[in-house]
Amino acid sequence: MTDTIALQLYTVRDETAKNFKETLRAVAEIGYPGVEFAGYGDFNSKDLAAILADFGLKTVGSHVGLALVEKDIQHEINYCLEIGSPYLIIPWINKDLLAQEESFKKFANQLNEYGQICKDRGLTLAYHNHDFEFAQVNGQSLLERLIASTDANLVKFELDTYWAAFAGVDPIAFINKHSNRIATLHLKDMTPDRKFTEVGAGTLDIAGYIEAGQAAGATAFIVENDQPAIPSLESARLSFADLHRSLT
């Protein structure tokens, strides 16, 4: 199962801003078999695909902002296909849009529409959560409403386990309940004072999340640290070492 480990490159965005290609090399040298993109470092898709092949890295997914999808979804799909990404993942939406009924329905309809377009091209559309999607509306979280309002055959979800736990939701129970909708998991850990830390250095049940994710058929376990308190590549290295042990 260790081939399902990946790094969300947002973790090392300070390094990619300086040298995108060499950061990918460093990530591969740590031992990560896969990466998840949040931007492509101004590379065209063919060049980036060649770099990934040179370093032996696979793409487990790509975060693509909603505005870019709305502007030219076919371009974004083409890029994902060229770099071997199985998922086009919308990473975020303004929380005010989810809180308003009209814009919520519009977004759910967009997900279904874009999900069909992606499926027709051989991709899967997914949505990545933060904490605000767990706000309750009439006894149901916004994320669960979004799951219920979208087609299970067209739209999947990348569960960020940290943000679920931060919102007071049990990630394991959530994965078990929605196992047919979970595509991948974001794994990060939490300090006792609810800050980000490396996988294995905090209070969260990472092993439990992995077990539930494996049972749900998650295709990748993705390390992320939104705000590393140590050098970002060292943070990625420490998380990889712990996660690698957990999956072997």
C-alpha positions as CSV (number, residue, x, y, z in Angstrom):
1,M,0.0,0.0,0.0
2,T,3.0,2.3,0.2
3,D,2.6,3.2,-3.5
4,T,-0.6,5.1,-2.5
5,I,1.4,7.7,-0.5
6,A,1.6,11.2,-2.0
7,L,2.5,14.7,-1.1
8,Q,0.2,17.7,-1.7
9,L,2.7,20.2,-3.1
10,Y,1.0,23.0,-1.3
11,T,3.0,21.8,1.7
12,V,6.3,22.8,0.0
13,R,4.9,25.9,-1.8
14,D,7.8,28.0,-0.5
15,E,10.2,25.6,-2.3
16,T,8.2,25.3,-5.5
17,A,8.1,29.1,-5.7
18,K,11.9,29.1,-5.9
19,N,12.4,26.1,-8.1
20,F,9.5,23.9,-9.1
21,K,11.5,21.2,-10.8
22,E,14.1,20.8,-8.2
23,T,11.4,20.6,-5.5
24,L,9.8,17.7,-7.3
25,R,13.2,16.1,-7.4
26,A,13.6,16.5,-3.6
27,V,10.1,15.1,-3.0
28,A,11.0,12.0,-5.1
29,E,14.3,11.7,-3.2
30,I,12.4,11.7,0.1
31,G,10.7,8.6,-1.2
32,Y,7.2,9.8,-2.2
33,P,5.9,7.8,-5.1
34,G,3.2,10.4,-5.9
35,V,2.3,14.0,-5.8
36,E,-0.8,16.0,-5.8
37,F,-0.7,19.4,-7.6
38,A,-2.0,22.8,-6.6
39,G,-0.6,24.7,-9.6
40,Y,1.9,23.6,-12.2
41,G,4.8,26.0,-11.8
42,D,4.3,27.6,-15.2
43,F,5.2,24.3,-17.0
44,N,3.2,23.1,-19.9
45,S,1.7,19.7,-19.5
46,K,4.1,17.8,-21.8
47,D,7.2,19.2,-20.0
48,L,5.7,18.5,-16.6
49,A,4.8,14.9,-17.6
50,A,8.4,14.4,-18.7
51,I,9.8,15.8,-15.4
52,L,7.5,13.4,-13.5
53,A,8.7,10.5,-15.6
54,D,12.3,11.4,-15.0
55,F,11.8,11.5,-11.3
56,G,9.6,8.4,-11.1
57,L,6.6,10.3,-9.7
58,K,3.0,9.6,-10.4
59,T,0.2,12.2,-10.2
60,V,-2.6,11.1,-7.7
61,G,-4.7,14.2,-8.3
62,S,-4.7,17.9,-9.2
63,H,-6.3,20.8,-7.4
64,V,-7.9,23.2,-9.9
65,G,-9.7,26.3,-8.8
66,L,-13.4,26.6,-9.7
67,A,-12.7,29.8,-11.7
68,L,-10.3,27.9,-13.9
69,V,-12.8,25.1,-14.4
70,E,-15.5,27.6,-15.3
71,K,-13.2,29.4,-17.7
72,D,-12.1,26.3,-19.7
73,I,-12.8,22.9,-18.3
74,Q,-11.5,21.1,-21.4
75,H,-8.1,22.8,-21.1
76,E,-7.9,21.7,-17.4
77,I,-9.0,18.2,-18.3
78,N,-6.4,18.0,-21.1
79,Y,-3.7,19.1,-18.7
80,C,-4.7,16.4,-16.1
81,L,-4.8,13.7,-18.7
82,E,-1.3,14.7,-20.0
83,I,0.3,14.5,-16.6
84,G,-1.6,11.3,-15.7
85,S,-3.9,12.7,-13.0
86,P,-6.9,10.5,-12.3
87,Y,-8.8,13.3,-10.5
88,L,-9.6,16.9,-11.1
89,I,-10.3,18.2,-7.6
90,I,-12.0,21.5,-6.8
91,P,-10.1,22.5,-3.7
92,W,-12.3,25.2,-2.2
93,I,-15.4,27.4,-2.7
94,N,-16.3,30.6,-0.8
95,K,-18.1,29.5,2.3
96,D,-20.7,32.2,1.8
97,L,-21.7,30.5,-1.5
98,L,-22.4,27.2,0.3
99,A,-24.4,29.0,3.0
100,Q,-26.8,30.5,0.6
101,E,-29.5,28.2,-0.8
102,E,-29.5,29.5,-4.4
103,S,-25.7,29.5,-4.8
104,F,-25.5,26.1,-3.0
105,K,-27.9,24.6,-5.6
106,K,-26.0,26.2,-8.4
107,F,-22.7,24.7,-7.2
108,A,-24.2,21.2,-6.7
109,N,-25.5,21.4,-10.3
110,Q,-22.1,22.6,-11.5
111,L,-20.4,19.6,-9.8
112,N,-22.8,17.2,-11.6
113,E,-22.3,19.0,-14.9
114,Y,-18.5,19.1,-14.6
115,G,-18.5,15.6,-13.3
116,Q,-20.2,14.3,-16.4
117,I,-17.8,16.2,-18.6
118,C,-14.8,14.7,-16.7
119,K,-16.2,11.2,-16.8
120,D,-16.7,11.4,-20.5
121,R,-13.0,12.2,-20.9
122,G,-11.9,9.5,-18.5
123,L,-11.3,11.6,-15.4
124,T,-13.1,11.8,-12.0
125,L,-14.2,15.1,-10.5
126,A,-13.8,15.5,-6.8
127,Y,-14.3,18.2,-4.1
128,H,-11.9,18.9,-1.2
129,N,-13.3,20.1,2.1
130,H,-12.1,22.5,4.8
131,D,-13.8,22.9,8.1
132,F,-16.7,25.3,7.2
133,E,-18.5,22.6,5.1
134,F,-19.3,20.8,8.4
135,A,-21.5,23.7,9.5
136,Q,-25.0,22.3,10.3
137,V,-28.1,23.4,8.5
138,N,-31.3,21.8,9.7
139,G,-29.4,19.0,11.3
140,Q,-27.2,18.2,8.3
141,S,-23.8,19.5,7.4
142,L,-23.2,21.4,4.2
143,L,-20.8,18.7,3.1
144,E,-23.4,16.0,3.6
145,R,-25.9,18.1,1.7
146,L,-23.4,18.4,-1.1
147,I,-22.9,14.7,-1.1
148,A,-26.7,14.1,-1.2
149,S,-27.1,16.7,-3.9
150,T,-24.6,15.3,-6.3
151,D,-24.5,12.1,-8.4
152,A,-22.5,9.4,-6.9
153,N,-21.4,8.2,-10.3
154,L,-20.1,11.7,-11.3
155,V,-18.8,13.4,-8.2
156,K,-16.4,12.1,-5.5
157,F,-14.9,13.7,-2.4
158,E,-11.4,14.1,-1.1
159,L,-11.8,14.1,2.6
160,D,-9.4,16.3,4.5
161,T,-9.3,14.4,7.8
162,Y,-7.6,17.3,9.7
163,W,-10.4,19.8,8.9
164,A,-13.1,17.2,9.7
165,A,-11.5,16.6,13.1
166,F,-11.0,20.4,13.6
167,A,-14.7,20.9,13.0
168,G,-15.5,18.2,15.6
169,V,-16.5,15.5,13.2
170,D,-15.1,11.9,13.5
171,P,-13.3,11.3,10.2
172,I,-13.6,7.5,10.6
173,A,-17.3,7.6,11.1
174,F,-17.6,10.0,8.1
175,I,-15.5,7.8,5.9
176,N,-17.5,4.7,6.9
177,K,-20.8,6.5,6.3
178,H,-19.8,7.8,2.9
179,S,-17.4,5.1,1.7
180,N,-18.8,5.0,-1.8
181,R,-18.0,8.7,-2.3
182,I,-14.5,9.0,-0.8
183,A,-11.8,9.1,-3.5
184,T,-8.7,10.1,-1.5
185,L,-7.7,11.3,1.9
186,H,-5.7,14.2,3.1
187,L,-3.6,13.3,6.1
188,K,-2.1,15.9,8.4
189,D,-1.8,15.9,12.2
190,M,-2.9,18.3,14.9
191,T,-1.1,19.6,18.0
192,P,-2.9,19.7,21.3
193,D,-3.5,23.4,20.7
194,R,-5.1,22.6,17.3
195,K,-2.3,23.7,15.0
196,F,-0.8,21.8,12.1
197,T,2.1,19.3,12.6
198,E,3.7,16.4,10.9
199,V,1.9,13.1,10.5
200,G,2.6,11.0,13.6
201,A,3.6,14.0,15.8
202,G,0.1,15.0,16.8
203,T,-3.1,13.8,18.4
204,L,-5.1,12.5,15.5
205,D,-5.8,8.8,14.8
206,I,-3.9,8.7,11.5
207,A,-3.8,4.8,11.6
208,G,-7.5,4.7,12.0
209,Y,-8.1,7.1,9.1
210,I,-5.8,5.0,6.9
211,E,-7.7,1.8,7.9
212,A,-11.1,3.3,7.2
213,G,-9.8,4.8,3.9
214,Q,-8.4,1.5,2.7
215,A,-11.8,-0.2,3.5
216,A,-13.5,2.6,1.5
217,G,-11.2,2.1,-1.5
218,A,-9.4,5.4,-1.2
219,T,-6.8,5.5,-4.0
220,A,-4.3,7.8,-2.3
221,F,-3.2,8.9,1.2
222,I,-1.9,12.4,0.7
223,V,0.3,14.2,3.2
224,E,-0.3,17.9,3.6
225,N,0.8,20.5,6.1
226,D,-0.8,23.9,5.5
227,Q,1.7,25.8,7.7
228,P,4.8,23.9,8.5
229,A,6.6,25.2,11.6
230,I,9.9,23.7,10.4
231,P,11.4,23.7,6.9
232,S,8.7,22.4,4.6
233,L,10.8,19.6,2.9
234,E,11.8,18.4,6.4
235,S,8.2,18.4,7.4
236,A,7.3,16.4,4.3
237,R,10.2,14.0,5.1
238,L,9.1,13.4,8.7
239,S,5.5,12.8,7.6
240,F,6.5,10.4,4.9
241,A,8.6,8.4,7.3
242,D,5.8,7.9,9.7
243,L,3.1,7.2,7.1
244,H,5.4,4.8,5.3
245,R,5.7,2.8,8.6
246,S,2.0,2.9,9.0
247,L,1.4,1.4,5.6
248,T,4.0,-1.4,5.7
